[in-house]
Structure formats: structure tokens, C-alpha cells
Amino acid sequence: MQLPILPQNNVTVATPGIDPMIDPETGKPRGRYAVVSLGCPKNLVDTEQMLGRLDADGYRMVDSVDGADFVVVNTCGFIDSARDESMAAIDEMLALKRDGKLRNVVVTGCLAERQQDKLLQARPDIDALVGVFGRNDIVSVVDELYSGLQEQRTIFKPAAVNPLSDAMRSAVTPRHFAYLKISEGCDRLCTFCAIPKMRGKHFSKPIEQIIDEAKRLGDSGVREVVIVAQDTTYYGMDRYGEPRLNQLLKELDKIESIDWIRLMYFYPMYIDNALIDTLASAKRIVPYIDMPLQHASDKMLKRMARKTTRALQTDIVQKLRSRIDSLVMRTTMITGFPGETEEDFVELMDFVKESRFENLGVFIYSIEEDTPAARLPNRVDPEVAARRRDDLMELQQQIAFDWNDSRVGGIEEVLIDAEMPEQEGVFIGRTRSEAPDVDGLIYVSQVDPDSPVEIGQIRPCEIVASQGYDLVAAAT
């Protein structure tokens, strides 16, 4: 079940009446628009920036099934399934356009950046194509469409020398939590990954800029800030000549208007004792780390160019767990990478069994054109890769279910995200142990009518039952 927000895998669109509004000050037509935002939280931040600029220029976003003149589809190009989903969303919007229900379809984001002219050749009725680093030009793109000029259908810019500001945001997440991007791009050249080709080299925002953005979020009512980047622990290397995540987190932890700070994309490199000490002693940084590891066989890690080993990964997981109270860890793994043998997969299973990650996702290897892995020999049969994924998830399922069972009877603070549809007095929330949209949910019942549960509250709750990956709780 997903939270009621617009990011990954959740499409909200509107079909129109084509009836553009007129800006009374400028006389320029201003229309209503809908958005389809796909992909990761980093892409969602880009969506919010584009919406902020459109809203500031007089365009108005609608979230119902009618009323939009144009749609912005912010795409993901990461793996096959994500590209398929993006293409399906584009095709759905183009069908509405052909039926006269939408005036324009604007495609943005990673798939646009990656395929560029190929995408226009395949879908010539796309009105405009905007790459990752052209996001701040979204208003001029839409203005041209409304004026009928259409002098330039594509905007692609090189990766920015300085990071783009994320201060002009129109939030599509619930107002009590938000993603905060601390850097863009990636310098890791993992052989399976095309992100550097889409997002460019790593560049970090200045600490002062991030703190300002975080304070703005806190002052606007955001209670949980989720830190995202392509590579969180690498933060600051380009700007300061050394990793500065530790310093950044110390400053973020001082912001009193924020209750929870959550860390995602926390790679194992550049984790030192000082950083662990900060995580262990922080007031607002929740004991939750998302650390994508991808595999545990040394041979596979080398072929993936991960620059780590199983021993190093085991050491860092044990060190983090021993020094951070009640730490919850999430990771992702890949099965079916070229050359993966049964012995390699057994190593992966053993590592997951001993590490007991509370949350774990598994991807089947997807061939990404123009990446080194696409040229590797010894491809794994897709059925074998799928079987290995299923076996790994079966192992992980029992680990996750056992962990949830152990939580029954305890009291945990729950951030209330939404009301449960058609169930009065029941709400959906998350504890410190669950990140938005990717982990389990807490179903909270309001027990005392004189102490109402409200969206955005952080509410102590008794965990009364487990339901697989989810929990049932009663508000105290």
C-alpha cells in the first residue's frame, strides 16, 4: 500500500476542459495543469521545483480527473521496468491529447535526458522535452506552447557547475514530511548504472544552502526531513575536498522546527567513527539508515565496481548496529548480474541471513545500454535471476515478519500520514523505523474520542498486532 502522495509509481493526472485563464496583470494566458511524477525521491524534488515555478508564474495545478489544459510527465529512466512505466504514462497522456482532452504534453526528467531525440522520434506528438538540468526553464517551455511559437521543442543543458536551488517548491507530499536533496549526480561508476550519464558528475550544495532549505521546510510545518542524494556519504567531497556529511548533520540536528531527520542512499564508503558518533548522539536523526549494497560476493562486487568487499560490508553493518541504539537498516540487492553463479548467490543469501536487515528490496539485473555491464559475458538466464530474487525475498520476508512480531506490545511514536479511506477512526502512519513509500505501514486506531488523532501528529501508540510487513497500533 502506498502513501497518498504523488511520487514513485503513483500517477495523478487530470483531463481538461481546455479553458485557459488570463493573468489579469500581464494579459497572458495561464492554464491549469496536472503532473505525473515517477521515479525516486530525488526526481520528486525536481518535480516540486518545476511546480513551484509554474505556480509562481500563474499556472495552476489541479489534482482531479478533470480541469487540466496540459500535463507535465516527469519520467524515470533507471531500469527497464521504470522506463516501461514512464512510456506507459506518456502514452496515456498522448492518448488524451489525441482525444482532445489535453492541449499539451510536456515530458521531463531522466528518460527525457537519456533518450532525447530517440524519444521524440518514437513519440513525435510530445510537445516539449526537457532534460534533467533544464527543469528551471519549465515556465518558458510552457509559455512558448501557450503562445503557439514552439520555436524549440527540446531543452537539454549540461550538468550545472553549481547545484540548483531547491527552495522554490510546491510540495506534492503531505505537508508534514519532505525530501531534502543535498547533492546531485554521482562519481561512482558502478558498471550496471546509467545514472551518471543522466545526472552528471557529483556536485554538492553548500552547507549553508542546505540548512536554509531545511529551515524553510521546518518553518512551513514539515516534521520529518528525508535526506536524499545519489551518494549521501560522499557529500562535500567535490566542494570541500573531503566528505562533510558529519558537519552537515550536526548543523541539521540543531534545527528545532524539525522533529525527525532520516538518511537515505547511505553508501558504506566514507563512514568513519566521527560520523557514527554523530548518528548515535543526535537528537533528531532517527536510527534508520538506507544503505544500498547490491551484493555480497566479492567477485560480484568487483564486477559491479562497488569498491568494497563482503568483509568490509559485514564490518560496517556490525559497527553501526553496535554503536547506534535500536538501529533499523534498509538495503537493496541485485540478482542475475552477469557472471553470478549459484555459489555467488549462496554468499548473498548467507550475508542477508547474518545481517538481518529489517527492510530489503531486490532488483533483477536490467541491461542498461552504454554501461560497462551491458558488455559483460556470462549472462544469467532471466528465469534463474527471477528465481533467485524470489528465494532472497522469501528469506527476507521471514526476517521482516519476525522483527515485526518482536515489536508487538511495545510503545512507539508514530507519525500520522493519512486517514484510512472509508474507515472512520483509523489512520495510516510510520514510526522512526519506516521510510515513506518503501517500507511497511502502521495502522493506528483512535481509542479515546477526547484525544483525537490528527494528520501530521507524532503520536505515542501501542503496537497491538503484526500483519506481515505492517503493524496495527492503538493511539495512547
C-alpha atoms as one frame of an Amber mdcrd trajectory, in Angstrom:
protein
   0.000   0.000   0.000   1.292   3.452  -0.875   1.037   6.715   0.966  -1.268
   9.309  -0.573   1.470  11.259  -2.322   2.475  11.816  -5.919   5.958  10.296
  -6.222   7.228   6.891  -7.326   4.780   4.691  -9.170   1.807   6.859  -8.279
   0.180   8.742 -11.143  -2.155  11.669 -10.612  -3.467  13.225 -13.796  -6.273
  15.487 -14.792  -8.226  15.707 -18.003  -9.384  19.096 -19.112 -11.804  21.461
 -20.150  -9.490  23.467 -22.326 -10.317  26.874 -20.940  -7.122  28.787 -20.158
  -7.267  31.532 -17.587  -5.953  35.008 -18.331  -3.442  36.613 -15.996  -5.106
  39.972 -15.130  -1.749  41.735 -14.695   0.015  40.594 -17.860  -2.855  39.591
 -20.085  -1.022  36.337 -20.762  -2.996  33.087 -20.831  -2.426  30.941 -17.780
  -3.682  27.394 -17.782  -4.394  24.557 -15.446  -2.005  21.638 -15.403  -1.619
  18.157 -13.959   1.546  16.274 -13.084   2.705  12.693 -13.325   5.820  12.233
 -11.176   7.664   8.924 -11.453  10.903   7.537 -10.054  12.896   8.206  -6.922
  12.545  10.917  -4.256  15.335  12.894  -5.963  13.154  13.081  -9.058  10.233
  14.117  -6.883  12.229  17.113  -5.615  12.778  18.138  -9.250   9.033  17.821
  -9.822   8.317  20.104  -6.884  10.753  22.701  -8.239   9.033  22.750 -11.617
   5.623  23.017  -9.984   6.860  25.870  -7.804   7.965  27.828 -10.866   4.745
  27.156 -12.751   2.643  28.166  -9.753   4.680  31.348  -9.224   4.085  32.289
 -12.871   0.332  31.985 -12.588  -0.333  28.449 -13.792  -2.493  26.359 -11.503
  -2.085  22.678 -10.658  -5.196  20.524 -10.433  -5.336  17.098  -8.824  -8.675
  15.809 -10.014  -9.564  13.887 -13.156 -10.808  16.969 -14.956  -9.737  20.516
 -15.446  -6.182  20.362 -16.852  -5.057  22.001 -20.070  -1.601  20.415 -20.123
   0.325  17.752 -18.270   3.947  17.509 -17.140   5.257  13.933 -17.057   8.485
  13.760 -15.023   9.996  10.430 -16.025  12.393   7.838 -14.639  14.963   6.101
 -16.847  16.735   3.953 -14.270  15.844   0.367 -15.231  13.609  -1.446 -17.722
  10.537  -1.513 -15.502  10.868   2.202 -14.720  11.265   3.077 -18.391   8.245
   0.947 -19.272   6.197   2.726 -16.625   7.328   6.123 -17.907   6.473   5.217
 -21.508   3.055   3.949 -20.424   2.352   7.245 -18.654   3.470   9.235 -21.703
   1.294   7.121 -23.993  -1.706   7.559 -21.705  -1.312  11.338 -21.781  -0.792
  11.403 -25.556  -3.983   9.403 -25.992  -5.861  12.060 -24.015  -4.303  14.709
 -26.228  -5.409  12.918 -29.391  -8.921  12.727 -27.960  -8.900  16.492 -27.459
  -8.849  16.240 -23.688  -5.372  17.720 -23.243  -3.797  20.552 -25.129  -0.128
  19.761 -24.488   2.098  17.011 -23.105   5.482  18.055 -21.685   7.944  15.257
 -20.866  10.782  15.924 -18.435  13.304  14.060 -16.267  15.687  11.150 -16.592
  14.092   9.287 -19.510  13.940  12.537 -21.469  17.597  13.189 -20.646  18.683
   9.704 -21.565  16.798   9.198 -24.825  16.454  12.766 -26.101  15.897  12.695
 -29.884  15.083   8.963 -29.809  12.069   9.711 -27.632  10.774  12.414 -29.970
  11.229  10.122 -32.941   9.259   7.394 -31.198   6.566   9.786 -29.882   6.512
  12.784 -32.256   3.324  14.209 -30.734   5.160  15.057 -27.494   5.016  18.863
 -27.400   8.206  19.532 -25.447  11.084  17.542 -23.995  13.028  18.932 -21.029
  16.182  17.291 -19.666  17.204  16.964 -16.027  19.166  20.214 -15.955  16.580
  22.160 -17.917  14.000  21.910 -15.166  14.242  25.624 -14.253  13.178  26.556
 -17.798   9.817  24.832 -17.473   7.904  28.134 -17.440   9.452  29.378 -20.686
   8.706  25.995 -22.289   5.042  26.170 -21.302   4.799  29.870 -22.213   6.016
  29.059 -25.721   3.430  26.315 -26.058   0.682  28.694 -25.000   1.904  31.417
 -27.364   1.966  28.951 -30.242   5.600  29.733 -31.051   7.103  26.293 -30.356
  10.466  27.553 -31.578  12.314  24.973 -29.514  10.787  21.614 -28.612  13.734
  20.392 -26.537  15.800  21.870 -23.711  18.884  19.954 -22.671  21.627  21.602
 -20.664  24.966  20.328 -19.375  25.210  19.379 -15.725  25.270  22.530 -13.629
  28.609  23.751 -12.281  26.836  24.881  -9.117  23.930  22.938  -7.628  20.428
  24.088  -8.457  18.479  25.584  -5.582  15.526  23.559  -4.321  13.965  26.441
  -2.396  11.090  27.179  -4.838   8.909  24.163  -4.154   5.252  23.343  -4.481
   5.010  20.250  -2.313   3.190  17.163  -3.509   3.976  15.145  -0.404   1.844
  15.614   2.714   2.896  18.907   4.294   4.414  17.205   7.361   7.288  15.485
   5.540   9.593  16.401   2.673  12.662  15.197   0.832  15.813  17.325   1.017
  18.359  16.831  -1.748  21.909  17.594  -0.580  23.777  16.866  -3.814  23.256
  15.950  -7.429  24.931  13.498  -9.788  27.325  10.671  -8.966  31.055   9.990
  -9.326  30.701   6.257  -8.727  30.987   4.333 -11.954  29.162   1.163 -10.941
  29.144  -0.975 -14.059  25.380  -1.588 -14.017  24.271   2.020 -13.520  23.419
   4.737 -16.057  22.683   7.471 -13.505  25.971   9.370 -14.119  25.020   9.550
 -17.805  21.659  11.084 -16.902  22.531  13.133 -13.823  26.172  14.008 -14.452
  29.072  14.153 -12.020  28.601  14.601  -8.295  28.220  18.153  -7.034  27.247
  19.171  -3.515  25.143  22.051  -2.309  26.901  24.358   0.170  26.107  23.524
   3.777  24.587  26.970   4.259  22.179  26.453   1.368  21.020  23.087   2.709
  20.477  24.499   6.202  18.449  27.369   4.748  16.277  24.960   2.747  15.798
  22.739   5.814  14.758  25.712   7.966  12.267  26.781   5.317  10.783  23.284
   5.364  10.612  23.215   9.160   9.006  26.653   9.286   6.388  25.516   6.748
   5.226  22.683   9.023   7.454  19.807   7.876   8.144  17.494  10.807  10.239
  14.852   9.018  13.024  15.678   6.547  14.313  12.789   4.433  17.893  13.355
   3.244  18.448  12.150  -0.328  21.290  12.182  -2.859  22.780   9.735  -5.328
  25.548   9.106  -2.777  24.923  10.623   0.655  28.199   9.758   2.389  30.190
  11.298  -0.486  28.629  14.677   0.312  31.092  17.566   0.211  33.993  15.781
  -1.477  33.802  17.962  -4.588  33.190  21.246  -2.779  35.369  20.895   0.304
  37.951  18.309  -0.762  36.731  15.850   1.878  33.410  14.304   2.969  31.427
  16.753   5.089  28.282  14.780   5.881  29.213  14.711   9.555  29.391  18.501
   9.749  26.178  18.891   7.764  24.257  16.513  10.034  25.465  18.314  13.158
  24.058  21.566  11.758  20.784  19.969  10.659  20.363  18.410  14.103  20.214
  21.915  15.601  17.067  22.928  13.691  14.389  22.902  16.370  11.421  23.120
  13.996  12.207  19.650  12.598  11.443  16.513  14.627  12.878  13.684  12.521
  15.784  13.555  10.055  16.049  10.358   8.011  19.071   9.211   5.946  18.713
   7.525   2.563  21.290   6.318  -0.029  23.949   5.991   2.661  26.810   4.168
   0.909  29.322   2.224   3.050  32.367   4.204   1.927  33.431   7.261   3.965
  31.690   6.119   7.148  34.116   6.863   9.975  33.911   6.848  13.763  33.138
  10.572  13.962  30.123  10.178  11.667  28.872   7.180  13.635  29.247   9.155
  16.881  27.115  11.934  15.412  24.420   9.489  14.331  24.433   7.820  17.748
  24.159  11.036  19.766  21.881  13.152  17.565  18.552  14.395  18.882  16.664
  14.471  15.600  18.425  11.971  13.327  16.325   8.837  13.599  18.122   5.466
  13.972  17.391   4.442  10.399  19.885   4.025   7.564  19.189   3.104   3.954
  22.432   1.579   2.620  22.178   0.093  -0.901  24.775  -2.722  -1.035  23.693
  -4.629  -4.194  25.575  -7.885  -3.468  27.847  -9.716  -1.029  30.025 -11.944
  -3.213  33.482 -10.388  -3.638  33.519 -11.500  -7.273  30.191  -9.791  -7.970
  31.136  -6.652  -6.058  34.301  -6.393  -8.155  32.402  -6.893 -11.421  29.946
  -4.233 -10.293  32.874  -1.871  -9.430  31.430  -1.310  -5.971  34.889  -0.773
  -4.390  34.022  -2.813  -1.323  34.063  -6.422  -0.135  31.788  -8.679   1.856
  34.121  -8.414   4.842  34.047  -4.620   4.746  30.270  -4.603   4.422  29.886
  -7.017   7.330  32.210  -4.887   9.438  30.347  -1.641   8.804  26.931  -3.198
   9.424  28.132  -4.678  12.723  29.823  -1.444  13.747  26.710   0.639  13.039
  24.438  -1.777  14.908  26.749  -1.983  17.929  27.015   1.777  18.351  23.598
   3.133  17.347  20.771   2.102  19.676  17.747   0.463  18.024  19.180   0.953
  14.534  16.959  -0.121  11.635  18.608  -0.790   8.277  17.281  -0.951   4.721
  19.257  -2.215   1.741  18.781  -3.292  -1.871  20.291  -6.238  -3.739  20.599
  -7.301  -7.377  20.187 -10.862  -8.614  21.178 -12.140 -12.044  24.119  -9.806
 -12.612  26.324 -11.140 -15.460  28.531 -13.951 -14.200  26.558 -14.574 -10.983
  26.861 -18.260 -10.118  24.928 -20.337  -7.602  27.934 -20.023  -5.289  27.767
 -16.222  -5.537  24.059 -16.305  -4.792  24.576 -18.564  -1.767  27.072 -15.997
  -0.444  24.443 -13.314  -0.872  21.831 -15.382   0.950  24.257 -16.077   3.806
  25.100 -12.382   4.128  21.427 -11.381   4.306  20.766 -14.156   6.822  23.552
 -12.978   9.135  22.921  -9.232   8.701  19.138  -9.459   9.297  18.213  -6.216
   7.557  14.825  -5.054   8.766  13.928  -3.833   5.261  15.300  -5.155   1.976
  14.363  -4.831  -1.698  15.610  -6.941  -4.614  16.015  -5.968  -8.272  16.593
  -8.370 -11.130  19.554  -7.134 -13.165  18.431  -4.955 -16.045  20.668  -4.431
 -19.089  21.403  -0.728 -19.382  22.751   0.346 -22.754  26.051   2.239 -22.775
  27.089   0.821 -19.385  30.096  -1.482 -18.907  27.927  -4.306 -17.558  25.977
  -4.420 -20.816  29.143  -5.758 -22.474  29.948  -8.377 -19.838  29.789 -12.058
 -20.833  28.061 -14.909 -18.998  24.555 -13.504 -18.888  22.266 -15.144 -16.347
  19.068 -16.699 -17.636  16.147 -14.372 -16.717  14.220 -17.243 -15.143  17.217
 -18.073 -12.928  17.561 -14.409 -11.933  13.851 -14.274 -11.073  14.060 -17.488
  -9.046  16.982 -16.083  -7.074  15.070 -12.872  -6.416  12.099 -14.869  -5.136
  14.325 -17.035  -2.910  16.007 -13.967  -1.442  12.702 -12.246  -0.804  11.329
 -15.379   0.860  14.300 -15.340   3.223  13.883 -11.630   3.866  10.157 -11.978
   4.430  10.698 -14.220   7.428  13.332 -11.859   8.853  10.975  -8.882   8.482
   7.976 -10.737   9.884   9.958 -11.950  12.906  11.144  -8.406  13.577   7.600
  -7.039  13.411   6.361  -9.782  15.748   9.007  -8.708  18.286   7.589  -5.175
  18.310   4.103  -6.215  19.453   3.355  -4.952  22.950   5.750  -2.029  22.764
   5.056   1.705  22.636   6.389   3.574  19.593   5.941   7.102  18.312   4.001
   7.165  15.036   3.950   9.998  12.523   0.371  10.102  11.215   0.378  10.383
   7.416  -3.255   9.977   6.365  -6.738   8.805   7.261  -7.647   5.271   6.287
 -10.167   5.525   3.429 -13.700   4.573   4.431 -12.662   3.521   7.953 -13.554
   6.197  10.453 -11.125   6.494  13.329  -8.349   4.550  11.571  -5.196   6.240
  10.335  -2.041   5.315   8.413   1.356   6.239   9.814   5.009   5.347  10.227
   7.435   5.065  13.115  11.099   6.040  13.032  11.673   2.594  11.514   9.741
   3.151   8.272  10.672   5.471   5.413   7.914   6.928   3.230   6.643   4.810
   0.360   9.200   1.985   0.580   8.651   0.332   3.982   5.712  -1.080   5.928
   2.861   0.934   7.418   1.320   1.353  10.859  -2.477   1.219  11.030  -3.487
   3.346  14.010  -6.888   3.211  15.717  -8.142   6.193  17.664  -9.173   4.858
  21.069 -10.115   7.966  23.046 -12.511  10.364  21.249 -11.387  13.095  23.643
  -7.816  12.704  22.353  -8.255  12.787  18.576  -5.599  11.518  16.203  -4.620
  14.121  13.606  -2.613  14.007  10.393   0.904  15.315  10.993   0.926  14.343
  14.677   3.749  12.326  16.169   1.658  10.163  18.473   2.695   7.510  21.024
   0.973   4.258  20.097   0.861   0.728  21.484   1.714  -1.901  18.877  -1.057
  -4.464  19.284  -0.553  -6.809  16.313   1.611  -7.531  13.305   0.242  -8.134
   9.809   3.179  -9.273   7.723   5.174  -6.207   6.782   2.681  -3.889   8.530
   1.679  -3.282  12.139  -1.564  -2.476  13.938  -1.460   0.067  16.766  -3.728
   1.890  19.209  -3.176   5.588  19.948  -2.404   6.115  23.626
